Amino acid sequence: MKKRYLFTVLPTNDLGLLTRSLPVAKALQQQGHAVVFSHPAKAPRKLITDAGFGNILPVHPLYEIGFNGLHWKDVLSWKLIKSIPYRVAPASSEIWDMDHAFAITGLLNANFIKAQCEVYMKVMRAAAPDVVVDFWNPFACIAARRLGIPLITINQGDALPGSKGFIWWKEKPNGVPSVVPAINKVLRSYGMEEIERVEEITSGDLSLVTGMPETDPLPGSHHHYIGPLLWQDVRVSKPAWLENMPDDKPLIWLYTSNPSYSGRSKIFDSDKMLQPCFDALANEDYYVVVTTGHHALPKSVSVPSNFMQLPYVPGLLMAERSDLLIHHGGYGSCQTSLYSGTPSLIFPTFSERESNARRMKALGAAEFVLPEEYDAANIRAKVKQVIHSPSYNVAATTHGKNLKSFGGISKAVELIEKFAICDESWPEFR
């Protein structure tokens, strides 16, 4: 029985969550199901279109300002004024968990949350899906439950109940801002059951966990590990320049994702890692390819002569050919490293990425450099250490095989189809 799926993703202007969702969407489409996305941001919209999917835009003045470059005066309305997230938690170098991250990004405001939920309910009414498949978008999760649409969530372990948060190696202090009261105010207004922890929102009727217990430790059995979800368009062949890249010296892929989100807080931005890496690797005996996922490099940096700058590369092909991945610690980048058996040097820009980096180091597949250690000599030494120590490559390859054993895309599709078709069996997934 063919079904119609709506894929929703946390509405940020980067590609990490898109590279998880697209392979699942493509596999479902190849099985004959109808799949449509909903994402407002520019870079994800391009990737969705390039992959051949429809995209029902969630429409709201805040998205017009944030992603389409309109000035607030151009979209001034009561709808905008009422939904402005005027309360935000102070930016911090330590973001303890998803609750704290949401507090920094505006979810302390019930009106803001409800406005976004209403946007996604409108999308869902237009899409008329049999099932919503969500990737870390709390507004879409609330909207699906409000409308009674079956919800599947696909997330890393940090997004689910039982997670110890992003800074699991420390004790969480008292007084960390929480968005739970604001979310509960919205839930009460809809006549829905309140929550105790924000992770309950992104737990679906079926909860799939990317990764494996070593990368995403969770207690209990109310979830299913599915291993790696990584996107590479099969229509894209290996670029000629990569095919012809000489092998007389190591190839390093330096990837930052979005260098700057242009928001009030800079803690999520990756541009801070660029200049130290450029200083460390300029004129060194490496080939270096730098990409930003369809984002512009900051004007303040100049690319060294031994670097090749590109807006986007096919990730798996690039990773498999590389001797080292340098990245910001995004979850997708870490999975790409293991999947390709290529070690990483990670520059985690905030706590969720530091969590990923620490787990990669614990596997023996990576080293990481914290912002206070951004020194060209230190970075240069770390690069040489990882490239010239075979143990990192062995660890990445070994754990990559374990990661793949969980089934990846095929396992995700198997569980999604079983859930969607066997309506009476939904409780067995909970």
C-alpha positions in Angstrom: 0.0 0.0 0.0 1.5 3.3 -1.1 1.6 6.2 1.4 2.2 9.9 1.3 4.9 11.2 3.6 5.7 14.8 4.7 9.4 15.3 5.7 10.0 18.2 8.2 13.3 19.4 9.4 14.5 21.8 12.0 14.3 25.2 10.1 18.0 26.2 10.1 20.1 27.3 7.1 22.5 24.4 7.0 22.6 20.9 5.4 23.4 18.5 8.3 19.8 17.4 8.8 19.0 17.4 5.1 21.8 14.9 4.4 20.1 12.6 6.9 16.6 13.1 5.6 17.2 13.0 1.8 18.4 9.4 1.5 15.4 8.1 3.4 13.1 10.2 1.3 14.7 9.0 -1.9 14.5 5.4 -0.9 10.8 5.7 0.0 10.1 7.5 -3.3 11.8 4.6 -5.1 9.4 2.2 -3.4 6.6 4.1 -5.0 5.5 6.3 -2.1 4.8 10.0 -2.5 7.3 12.3 -0.5 7.2 16.0 -0.1 9.4 18.3 2.1 8.8 21.5 4.1 11.8 23.7 4.7 12.0 27.5 4.5 15.8 28.1 4.4 17.8 28.9 1.3 20.6 26.2 1.3 18.3 23.4 2.2 15.7 24.5 -0.4 18.4 24.2 -3.1 19.4 20.7 -2.0 15.7 19.6 -1.9 15.1 21.0 -5.4 18.3 19.5 -6.7 17.2 16.1 -5.3 13.9 16.3 -7.2 11.5 16.8 -4.3 8.6 19.2 -3.9 8.9 21.6 -1.0 5.8 23.2 0.6 7.2 26.3 2.1 6.3 27.1 5.7 5.3 30.8 5.3 5.8 33.3 8.1 7.2 36.9 8.3 10.1 35.6 10.5 11.2 33.2 7.8 10.9 36.0 5.2 13.3 38.1 7.3 15.7 35.3 8.3 16.0 33.4 5.0 14.8 35.7 2.2 16.6 38.9 3.2 13.5 41.1 3.6 13.6 43.9 6.1 11.2 43.7 9.0 9.5 46.9 7.7 8.6 45.0 4.5 6.7 42.4 6.4 5.5 44.4 9.4 2.2 43.0 10.6 0.5 42.0 13.8 1.4 38.4 13.0 5.1 39.3 13.0 4.9 41.5 16.2 3.0 38.9 18.1 5.4 36.1 17.3 8.7 37.9 17.8 10.9 35.9 20.3 11.6 38.8 22.6 12.8 36.6 25.4 16.0 34.7 24.8 18.5 33.0 27.2 22.0 34.5 27.2 24.4 33.1 24.7 26.8 30.7 26.4 29.8 28.7 25.4 28.3 25.8 27.4 24.9 24.6 26.0 23.8 21.9 28.3 21.1 20.2 26.3 18.5 20.6 23.7 16.3 22.5 26.2 19.0 25.1 26.8 19.7 25.4 23.0 16.1 26.1 22.3 16.0 28.7 25.1 18.9 30.6 23.4 17.1 30.5 20.0 13.7 31.9 21.0 11.6 29.1 22.4 11.2 30.8 25.8 8.3 32.6 24.1 5.0 30.7 23.9 3.6 33.0 21.2 6.7 32.3 19.0 6.3 28.5 19.5 2.6 28.6 18.8 3.0 30.8 15.7 5.5 28.2 14.2 3.2 25.3 15.1 0.3 27.0 13.3 2.6 27.5 10.2 3.4 23.7 10.2 -0.3 22.8 10.7 -1.1 24.8 7.6 1.7 22.9 5.7 0.3 19.6 6.9 -3.2 20.4 5.9 -1.9 21.3 2.4 0.3 18.2 2.2 -2.4 15.8 3.5 0.2 13.2 4.5 -0.5 9.8 5.9 2.6 10.1 8.1 5.0 13.0 9.1 8.6 12.1 9.2 10.5 14.6 11.3 14.1 15.5 11.9 14.4 17.5 15.1 11.7 20.1 14.4 9.7 20.6 17.6 7.1 22.8 15.9 6.3 20.1 13.3 6.1 17.5 16.0 3.6 19.4 18.0 1.6 20.2 14.8 1.5 16.6 13.8 0.2 15.5 17.2 -2.3 18.3 17.3 -3.7 17.2 13.9 -3.6 13.5 14.9 -1.2 12.6 12.1 1.1 9.6 12.9 4.6 10.8 13.6 8.0 9.2 13.0 11.0 11.0 14.3 14.6 10.3 13.1 17.2 11.9 15.3 20.5 11.4 17.1 20.4 10.2 20.6 20.7 13.7 22.1 17.2 14.5 20.9 15.4 11.7 22.8 14.4 11.0 26.4 17.1 9.4 28.4 19.9 11.5 26.8 22.4 12.9 29.3 22.5 16.1 27.3 25.3 17.7 25.3 27.7 18.1 28.2 27.5 14.6 29.6 31.0 14.7 31.1 29.9 17.4 33.6 27.1 17.8 36.2 24.4 20.2 34.9 24.1 23.2 37.3 20.8 24.5 38.6 19.2 27.5 37.0 19.8 26.7 33.3 16.9 28.3 31.3 14.2 25.9 30.2 11.6 26.2 27.5 9.4 23.5 29.0 7.0 26.1 30.6 6.5 27.9 27.3 5.9 24.6 25.4 3.4 23.5 28.1 1.5 26.7 27.7 1.1 26.0 24.0 0.2 22.3 24.7 -2.5 23.4 27.2 -3.9 25.8 24.7 -4.4 22.8 22.3 -5.7 20.5 25.0 -2.7 18.3 24.7 -0.8 16.5 27.4 2.1 18.5 29.0 5.7 17.4 29.1 8.4 17.1 31.8 11.4 17.2 29.5 11.7 18.9 26.1 13.1 15.7 24.5 9.6 14.2 24.8 8.5 16.5 22.0 10.9 15.0 19.4 10.1 11.4 20.4 7.7 10.0 17.8 5.1 7.2 17.7 8.1 5.5 16.1 11.6 6.8 17.2 14.5 5.9 15.0 18.0 6.7 16.2 20.8 7.4 13.8 24.2 6.0 14.7 24.8 3.2 17.2 25.1 2.8 21.0 28.7 3.8 20.9 27.9 7.2 19.3 24.4 7.6 20.8 24.1 5.9 24.1 20.5 5.7 25.3 18.8 3.6 28.0 15.7 1.4 27.4 14.3 -0.1 24.3 11.7 2.5 23.1 13.8 3.3 20.1 15.5 1.6 17.1 19.1 2.2 16.1 19.4 2.4 12.3 23.1 3.4 11.8 24.2 5.9 9.1 21.9 8.1 7.1 24.0 9.9 4.5 23.1 11.7 1.3 24.8 11.6 -2.0 22.9 12.1 -5.2 23.5 8.9 -7.3 23.2 11.1 -10.4 26.4 12.9 -9.5 29.6 11.3 -10.7 33.0 11.9 -9.2 34.2 15.3 -10.4 37.0 15.2 -12.9 39.3 17.3 -10.6 38.8 14.7 -7.8 39.3 11.8 -10.1 42.5 13.3 -11.4 43.8 14.5 -8.0 47.4 13.4 -7.6 48.3 11.1 -4.7 51.8 12.4 -4.1 50.7 14.1 -0.9 47.8 13.8 1.5 44.4 15.3 0.6 42.5 17.2 3.4 38.9 18.1 3.1 38.1 21.2 5.3 34.3 21.6 5.7 32.6 24.2 7.8 28.9 24.0 6.9 27.4 27.5 7.4 30.2 29.8 8.5 27.8 32.3 10.0 24.1 32.1 10.8 23.9 35.9 11.0 22.1 35.8 14.3 22.4 37.5 17.6 24.5 34.7 19.0 27.8 33.6 17.3 28.2 30.4 19.3 26.8 28.2 16.4 29.0 29.8 13.7 31.9 27.9 12.2 33.8 30.9 10.7 36.0 31.1 13.8 37.8 27.9 12.8 38.7 29.1 9.3 41.6 31.5 9.8 43.4 29.3 12.3 43.2 26.4 9.9 44.3 28.5 7.0 47.2 29.8 8.9 48.2 26.2 10.0 47.9 24.6 6.5 49.0 27.4 4.2 52.1 26.3 2.2 52.1 22.9 3.9 52.7 19.8 1.9 49.0 18.9 1.5 46.2 19.3 -1.0 43.4 21.1 0.8 39.8 21.4 -0.4 37.6 23.8 1.5 33.8 23.8 1.2 31.0 25.5 3.0 27.8 23.8 1.8 26.6 26.5 -0.7 27.5 29.3 1.7 29.9 32.2 1.1 33.2 32.3 2.9 33.6 35.4 5.2 35.2 38.3 3.4 37.8 38.6 6.2 39.6 35.4 5.2 41.7 34.8 2.1 42.2 31.2 0.8 45.8 30.1 0.7 47.3 29.2 -2.6 47.5 25.4 -1.9 43.7 25.3 -1.2 40.9 24.6 -3.6 37.7 26.5 -2.7 34.4 25.0 -3.8 30.8 25.7 -2.7 29.8 22.0 -2.5 31.3 18.6 -3.2 29.6 15.1 -3.2 30.3 14.3 0.5 30.9 10.5 0.4 33.0 10.6 -2.7 35.1 13.4 -1.2 35.5 11.7 2.2 36.5 8.4 0.7 39.2 10.0 -1.4 40.5 12.2 1.5 43.2 11.3 4.0 41.7 13.6 6.7 38.5 15.4 7.3 38.6 18.7 9.2 35.2 19.8 10.3 33.0 21.6 12.9 31.8 18.4 14.7 28.4 18.3 13.1 26.7 14.9 13.5 26.5 14.2 9.8 30.2 15.0 9.3 31.1 12.6 12.1 29.0 9.8 10.5 30.6 10.6 7.1 34.0 10.1 8.7 33.2 6.7 10.1 31.2 5.6 7.0 34.2 6.4 4.8 36.8 5.1 7.2 38.5 8.5 7.2 39.8 10.0 10.4 38.8 13.5 11.6 40.3 16.5 13.2 37.3 18.3 14.8 36.8 21.9 15.7 33.6 21.8 17.8 31.9 25.2 17.8 29.4 24.5 20.6 28.6 21.8 23.1 26.5 19.4 20.9 29.4 19.3 18.5 31.9 18.9 21.4 29.8 15.9 22.5 30.2 14.4 19.0 33.9 15.1 19.0 34.5 13.5 22.4 32.7 10.4 21.3 34.7 10.2 18.1 37.9 10.6 20.0 36.8 7.9 22.4 36.4 5.6 19.4 40.0 6.4 18.4 38.8 7.8 15.1 39.5 11.5 15.7 41.2 14.3 17.6 39.6 17.6 18.5 40.7 21.2 19.1 38.7 23.5 21.4 38.4 27.3 20.6 40.9 28.1 23.4 43.4 25.9 21.6 43.1 27.6 18.2 46.8 28.1 17.5 48.4 27.4 14.1 51.3 25.4 15.5 49.0 23.3 17.6 46.7 22.6 14.7 49.5 21.8 12.4 50.8 19.3 14.9 47.4 17.7 15.3 47.0 17.3 11.5 50.4 15.5 11.3 49.5 13.3 14.3 46.2 12.1 12.8 47.4 11.7 9.2 50.6 9.9 10.0 49.3 7.6 12.8 47.6 4.5 11.2 45.6 3.8 14.4 43.1 6.6 13.5 42.4 5.2 10.1 42.1 1.6 11.6 39.6 2.9 14.2 37.5 4.8 11.7 37.3 1.8 9.4 36.5 -0.6 12.2 33.8 1.5 13.8 32.5 2.4 10.4 31.8 -1.3 9.6 30.0 -1.6 13.0 27.9 1.5 12.1 26.9 0.1 8.8 25.8 -3.1 10.4 22.7 -1.4 11.8 21.2 -1.2 8.3 21.2 2.5 7.6 18.7 3.6 4.9 17.3 0.2 4.2 16.5 -0.4 7.9 14.9 3.0 8.2 12.7 2.4 5.2 11.7 -1.1 6.5 10.6 0.3 9.8 8.8 3.3 8.3 6.9 1.1 5.9 5.9 -1.4 8.5 4.7 1.5 10.8 2.8 3.3 8.1 1.0 0.2 6.6 0.3 -1.8 9.8 -1.9 0.9 11.5 -3.0 -1.5 14.3 0.6 -2.3 15.3 1.7 1.3 16.1 1.8 0.6 19.9 4.5 -2.1 19.4 6.8 0.7 18.2 6.4 3.0 21.2 
